[in-house]
């Protein structure tokens, strides 16, 4: 598959000229003189992480959101997987949440400098962990053996994630424009013109260097650039309800399929539970009325009891689609999250995949807009994330189809797969890696070191500290077996650390935690060539 895994090394590109003749940093200039390097449409988890990353890197970013400024408690997603938690562990907690704390000192060494808490630390404090995933009622995927610091999934509603990500983005200086709807978009070689309608009904044109559509399944950005969204509805007339329960379920997440019915229960943490249910024989439009008695009946069929559900504060129907845009980039416009791909809720991979899209794209946009990388780097977003989105569609769709099997041959296939995964450890670990995200790697150039493109675990570093802590500055991290002076000209883009072990490999880790380059027993000249190729020249 084409595409490299790191910055392709063309020298900096400062001095691009905006449409009004003013010189910017690879930026475009608004019609009234306001240059907007990046505009993000949509303030869900994907857009918020992207905005926070860019603002933290010093890139001015504006977020457009058509909804009022309110974080809804009607969450769609309920779990964070290991790879997402790893990504959030590389980002400092917002200052308003927690101060830095001193890391423990290694034996015989001076105390490590204070290390800020991470976003993952904040979310772990409010969520509840679960170290296993149940599939098909008979198969359990054990997460306690994951090659990760986060050997579990974290159960918490999406709005808790949004709270922290919004606070971080706002503190870093991201600009938010709520009740502002995108009504049109056009682009040329130098930038993107975005037409918007504000809360007072007035219209306005904005000019940006790049636009990211993180505005969900019905993305106005995707429609404006004319990208199709092929796919189909997999399950129709799924019921949703937020209810109180008279009896607490025996497990943190409760799910089962029996005959024609499926049900899932997850706690909000405020006394309410989200219920998702489906019955094969009730294929009605999303607009059909729904009452609590229907929800209870589906849950009783699937779970054996309804746990005394009462006081529904919200109920609705929806249909679950499998769709993916053929391209995540069209010129200067990008798609991320549900705007690029949607799939069934099976495995809880939706929000996680979108957050990982943002982690991949943000550092690349920051490098290009900041003048340290050639715009060709942005092509690797498609090369790296589109295959992952396709794989998630297949895995989540496969789980749903097997869970709802009814014909003899599909039931036999499910039984055979369950037995195979239960008996074969490597296959079971592969499934766990796909669901949690730790099993994915990105394509590498032919002849590259075996680590290139691979996810690098949170390894300990010499002198105390961990890789994830070193990545919290939003920089590349060069890990070497011996001390290496990388020069002061890249201090804003590079941190240098040594392995705590006796490993002799030099690895250049990207800001998103994947290896951009690696070599065994590399000479200084080889290391310097890699740094120039991936980070650009020294300032």
MISE-415668 format. One record per residue (C-alpha): x, y, z. Coordinates in steps of 0.001 Angstrom, whole numbers, padded with zeros to 6 digits, always signed. Each point is the difference from the previous one (the first is absolute). Layout:
% MISE-415668
XYZ;...
//
This chain:
% MISE-415668
+000000+000000+000000;+001409+003411-000918;+000920+002608+002548;+002775+000583+002471;-000373+000048+003736;+001853+003184+000799;+000697+003510-001222;+001501-000365-003441;+002725+002480+000641;-000509+002785-002514;+001281+003242+001467;-002213+002520+001725;-002608+001964-001883;-000336+003269+001855;-001017+002941-002082;-003093-001262-001791;-002059+002972-001113;-003673+000334+000856;-002676+001222-002382;+000268+003626+001022;+003759+000088-000405;+000894-000236+003683;+002709-002510+000797;-000819-002740+002485;+001246-003367+001220;-001547-002224-002640;-003251+001783+000788;-002872+001533-001881;-001417+003419+000718;-003614+000876+000677;-001811+002446-002257;+000254+002647+002669;+003582-000787+000965;-000483-002769+002580;+002225-002961-000762;-001373-003348+001195;+002625-002697-000434;-002431-002802+000948;-003786-000119+000298;-001615-003058+001585;-003699-000643-000569;-001515-001954+002884;+000736-000022+003736;-000441-003661+000870;+002898-001982+001475;+001884-000181-003326;-000201+003724-000698;+000830+000904+003604;+003145-002149+000148;+001166+001373-003328;-000659+003595+001098;+001836-000505+003283;+003011-001554-001707;+000295+002803-002549;-000497+002790+002524;+002550-001575+002341;+002466-000087-002899;-000517+003737-000496;-002161-000319-003112;-003016+002352+000028;-003120-002105-000433;-003701+000862-000175;-002744-002532+000751;-003424+000460-001603;-002925-001751+001685;-003629+000336-001084;-001339-001061+003409;-000226+002325+003020;+002852-000149+002491;-001110-002926+002105;+001487-003429+000581;-002905-002415-000249;-000458-002824+002501;-001563-002125-002750;+003248-001793-000808;+000399-002376-002902;+003343-001520+001053;+000855-001599+003325;+003472-001516-000149;+003585+001046-000580;+002329-002719-001205;+003683-000477+000802;+001437+001715-003088;-002166+003066+000524;+001016+000163+003661;+003630-000215-001104;-000544+002955-002336;-001654+001989+002778;+002839-000932+002358;+002370+001979-002250;-002000+003191+000502;+000204+002041+003208;-003128+000546+002020;-001562+003467-000282;+001500+002334+002595;-003409+000503+001580;-000268-003695+000794;+003236-000937+001739;+003499+001354+000682;+003223-001758-000873;+001223-002608+002427;+003506-001244+000660;+000839-003332-001591;+001703-002560+002231;+003764-000060-000231;+001840-003018-001334;+002159-001719+002613;+003314+001776+000400;-001013+002916-002250;-001223+003502+000527;-003715+000617+000031;-001579+000264-003431;-001411+003468-000846;-003678+000524+000802;-002235-001687-002549;-003448+001352-000831;-002990-002253+000356;-001385-001241-003269;-003490+000071-001463;-000036-003770+000433;+000673+000484+003734;-002976+002347+000257;-002350-002370-001796;+001195-003059+001916;-000945+001866+003182;-003665+000298-001051;-000473-003171-002069;-000154-003651+000991;+002364-002574-001469;-000904-003385-001422;+002686-002549-000837;-002002-002272-002281;-002386+000180-002943;-002785-002535-000471;-000937-001083-003527;-002898-002196-001128;-000835-000873+003616;+002613-002759+000159;+003337+001570-000911;+001959+002299+002285;+002878+002123-001292;+002427+000547+002880;+001578+003466-000133;+002283-000481+002993;+002767-001303-002282;-000035+002923-002434;+003501+001391-000737;-001051+003356+001412;-000008+002007+003218;-003788+000003-000424;-000907-003680+000178;-003723+000682+000136;-002740+002014-001599;-001314+003063+001796;-003752+000331+000370;-001203+003599+000076;-002451+002031-002080;+001163+002014-002966;-000898+003305+001633;+002653-000550+002680;+002605-000244-002761;-001374+003125-001678;+000167+002009+003238;+003734-000556+000411;+000847+000421-003686;-002004+003224-000281;+001661+001457+003097;+003435-000857-001370;-000705+001529-003417;-001434+003194+001497;+002928+000412+002415;+002437-000424-002888;-001676+002810-001928;-002300-001713-002488;-002840+002288-001122;-003530-001399+000131;-002934+001323-002016;-003222-001674+001071;-003365+000142-001777;+002005+000527-003162;-000919-002244-002908;+002053-000712-003099;-002060+000810-003089;+002609-000227-002736;+003642-000756-000719;+002339+000549-002920;+003747-000286-000361;+002858+001004-002226;+003752-000542-000026;+000578+002444+002857;-002820-000638+002418;-003610-000821+000800;-002941+002391+000118;-002635-001013+002538;-003491+001503-000074;-001744+000021+003368;-003274+001147+001563;+000233+001334+003539;-002434-000072+002924;-001657+003221-001150;-000635-001419-003476;+002664+002151-001620;+002408-001515-002506;+003769+000354-000152;+002971-001287-001985;+003116-001292+001724;+003310-000797-001629;+002179-002869+001278;+003108-001847-001068;-001547-003355+000938;-003446-001219+001074;-000791-003184+001913;-003499-001435-000044;-000628-001679+003346;-003727+000630-000252;-001415-003501+000198;-001786-002465-002222;-002001+002678-001843;+003118+002117-000506;-000668+003293-001761;+003711+000163-000836;-000051-003372-001734;-003069+000979-001980;+001517+003358-000945;+003086-001625-001547;-002130-002551-001819;+001370-003159+001591;-002410-002959+000040;-000665-002027+003128;-000651-003502-001315;-001332-002749+002219;-003276-001222+001408;-002123-000338+003095;+000925-003144+001918;-002589+000107+002781;-003256+001926-000148;-002315+001118+002793;+002465-000192+002863;-001551+001374+003199;+001846+002292+002392;-001054+001039+003470;+001586+001654+003030;-001639-001493+003080;+000380-000666+003690;+000169-003606+001202;-001482-001444+003147;+002638-002765-000012;+003668+000468-000790;+001251-002315-002777;+002625-002558+001090;+002607+001284-002468;+001229+003475-000917;-001008-000443-003641;-002860-002386-000663;-000701-001362-003481;-001569-003100-001482;-001884-001287-003026;-002650-002685+000245;-002026-001093-002993;-001286+003121-001720;+000902+002489+002749;+003148+001852+001024;+000515+002382+002944;+002855+002002+001522;+000157+001935+003289;+002672+002528+001015;+000087+002369+002996;+000279+003766-000316;+001279+000283+003548;-002811+002328+001082;-002559-002700+000802;-001203-000343-003582;+000794-002806-002452;+000106+000058-003778;-002029-002812-001535;+000517-001115-003596;-002383-002644-001283;-001051-001623-003240;-002587-002543-001044;+000180-001673-003382;-003769-000034-000455;-000523+003739+000561;+001244+001750-003092;-001736+003376+000318;+001086+003507-001062;+002183+002059+002320;-002913+002396+000349;-002364-002643+001426;-001159+000681+003575;+001909-001758+002779;-001093-000641+003569;+001768-001566+002961;-002042-003203-000146;+001556-000890-003368;+003500+000636+001330;-000699-002166+003051;-001302-002867-002117;+003090-000043-002234;+002309+000079+003020;-001893-002838+001693;+000265-002146-003126;+003747+000617-000360;+001139+000179+003641;-002669-001999+001797;-001187+002971+002095;-000460+003734-000363;+001619+000912+003375;-003056+002032+000952;+000714+002834-002427;-002006+003166+000560;+000089+003800-000321;+001209+000191-003602;+001374+003497-000608;+000497-000587-003722;-000973-002607-002606;+000553-000243-003730;+000463-002310-002966;+002887-000021-002431;+001581-002147-002675;+003615-001121-000073;+001937+000521-003237;+003290-001208-001400;+001478+002710-002219;+003413+001361-000913;+001059+002902-002194;+002320-001139-002839;+002449+002766+000894;+000732+001823+003248;+001572+002934-001844;-001109+002181-002908;+002582+002707-000612;+000186+002141+003123;-003037-001609+001624;+000131-003055+002297;-002571-002290+001587;+000353-001613+003427;-002139-002066+002329;-003595-000747-000969;+000249+002378-002951;+002447-002496-001520;-001340-003338+001280;-002932-001385+001957;-000620-003546+001121;-002007-002043+002458;+000490+000576+003752;+001386-003531+000442;+003298+000065+001825;-000365+003679+000941;+002450+001100-002695;-001713+003101-001435;+001184+002852+002223;+003352-001717+000413;+000666-000154-003731;-000906+003672-000385;+002310+001069+002825;+002824-001970-001588;-000730+001725-003334;+000470+003324+001772;+003251-001120+001637;+001372-000987-003403;-001021+003171-001820;+000715+002649+002615;+003798-000235+000145;+000214-000123-003791;-002084+003155-000402;+002072+001700+002707;+003249-000925-001769;-001193+001218-003405;-001684+003189+001203;+003006+000703+002226;+002310-000170-002990;+001996-003070+001028;-001367-002488-002529;-001003-000204-003619;-003781-000121-000627;+000521-003480-001449;+000137-001267+003571;-003753+000508+000174;-000509-002728-002610;+001094-002561+002589;-003178+000658+001985;-002001-001811-002681;+002616-002737-000415;+000069-000729+003717;-003520+000558+001281;-002221-001168-002875;+001129-003657+000321;-000617+000143+003765;-003519+001346-000564;-000682-002791-002479;+001256-002608+002461;-002235+001386+002759;-003026-000206-002304;+000777-003650-000644;+000631-000959+003623;-003000+001816+001489;-002253-001233-002794;+001232-003537+000461;-000723+000083+003722;-003573+001187-000618;-000710-002552-002724;+001275-002856+002126;-001803+001242+003116;-003293+000126-001886;+000469-003240-001928;-003232-001940-000575;+000536-002395-002897;+001528-003407+000729;+003173+000622-001978;+000633+003400+001621;-000625-001460+003435;+002457-002785-000827;+002559+002558-001205;-000362+001957+003255;+000424-003135+002082;+003096-001001-001982;+001550+003460+000309;-000754+000159+003712;+001649-003372+000545;+003005+000973-002120;+000592+003293+001793;-000511-001635+003367;+002687-002591-000770;+002556+001956-002038;+001757+002707+002012;+001676+001877-002911;-003314+000358-001824;-001714+001222+003153;+002786+002538+000577;-000345+001210-003584;-003705+000640+000516;+000779+001872+003227;+002597+002097-001844;-002493+000942-002709;-002812+000931+002380;+002248+001993+002349;+002076+001589-002786;+003399-001115+001320;+000359-002533-002808;+000076+002475-002879;+003156+001299-001644;+000532+002368-002905;+001605-000777-003395;+003751+000455-000258;+002261+000631-003006;+001550-003043-001625;+003202-001018+001755;-000775+001935+003187;+000867-001339+003443;-002600-002415+001401;-001059+002552+002634;-000790+002739-002510;-003738+000619+000027;-000503-002017+003177;-001657+001256+003159;+002691+000497+002651;-001110-001071+003500;+000370+002255+003009;+003527-001141+000839;+001986+001258+003011;+002784+002490-000694;+003422+000352+001573;+000021+002306+003007;-003677-000562+000749;-003136+000787-001911;-001814-001678-002871;-000313+000485-003755;-003564+001314+000313;+001202+002676+002396;+002724+001039-002445;-002624+000249-002748;-002154+002425+002013;+001818+002948-001543;-001534-000828-003389;+003462-000674-001403;+001797-002893-001631;+002060-002068+002434;+003331-001484-001032;+000870-003047+002113;+003620-001107-000181;+002233-002450+001887;+002596+002694+000715;-000258+003747+000738;-000521+001937-003215;+000181+003764-000517;-002597+000823-002638;+000782+003700-000124;-001912+002972+001345;-001630+000809-003331;-002756-002557+000430;-000846+000394+003684;-003570+000986-000848;-000488-003176-002042;+002211-002628+001599;+000719-001541+003391;+002912-002406+000453;-000070-002900+002455;+001816-003251+000656;-001389-003474+000455;-000089-001144+003591;+000925-003463-001313;+003123-001071-001877;-001753+000090-003372;+002292+001251-002791;-002662+001188-002446;-000456+003702-000757;-003679+000863-000487;-001573+003295-001025;-003520+000029+001424;-002621+002236-001574;-002229+002205+002179;-002794-002572-000403;+002165-002796+001410;+000920-001876-003194;+003548-000536-001255;+000961+002352-002828;+003448-001551-000358;+002157-002597+001737;+003450-001525-000437;+002191-002469+001860;+003365+001397+001139;-000484+003234-001963;+002942+002346-000487;-000476+003706+000868;-000055+000938-003684;-002815-002473-000632;-001993+001371+002916;+000503+003575-001175;-001151-000916-003510;-003176-001521+001450;-000664+003093+002108;+000413+002285-003017;-002277-002209-002073;-002792-000160+002543;+000238+003290+001896;+001429+002325-002626;+003197+002013+000411;+001158+001596+003225;-001225+003558+000542;
//
